[in-house]
Amino acid sequence: MDIAFTLEPWHWLILLFVLLGAEALGAGGFLLGSAAAAAVVSLWLWLSPDMGWPLQLVIFGAGSLLLSFAYWKVFKKVNNKSDNPELNNRASQLVGRTVVLDQDLPAGQSKLQIGDTLWKVESDRAVPLGKKVSVTGHQGMMLLVREQV
């Protein structure tokens, strides 16, 4: 019966690789702390083989929490860095673009064709057909436009 309550270092190594495999499927880094905790318990158990399974589980649980929190605090900023932060923000990509109007643009909110998309736009004044407008900013997905002088 004692063998059912015995955890060996290789048990923790297997758990380490299972957690790394699950992380590879897209956990977003949250299983890395638990995988590192399994590695710590495996190493600690290899150095001190008389450690009981309740202490192993306590070390694994505490290590998982601490290492996951440390990963989140330290690497969150690193993972969020991008060489193109506006990649998926189409409205901000259009800021600075100039468009020739193919219809009159009334003051206030209306719609304007830019490229292949019909955008909600807001203009501070009416702009007649044929004039150029520039996208000066955006509020959510509404573009702010101004007549180019």
HELIX and SHEET records of a PDB file:
HELIX    1   1 ASP A    2  PHE A    5  5                                   4    
HELIX    2   2 PRO A    9  ALA A   24  1                                  16    
HELIX    3   3 LEU A   32  LEU A   47  1                                  16    
HELIX    4   4 TRP A   53  ASN A   79  1                                  27    
HELIX    5   5 ARG A   90  GLN A   93  1                                   4    
SHEET    1   A 5 THR A  98  VAL A 100  0                                        
SHEET    2   A 5 LYS A 132  GLN A 139 -1                                        
SHEET    3   A 5 MET A 142  GLU A 147 -1                                        
SHEET    4   A 5 THR A 117  SER A 123  1                                        
SHEET    5   A 5 GLY A 108  ILE A 114 -1                                        
END                                                                             
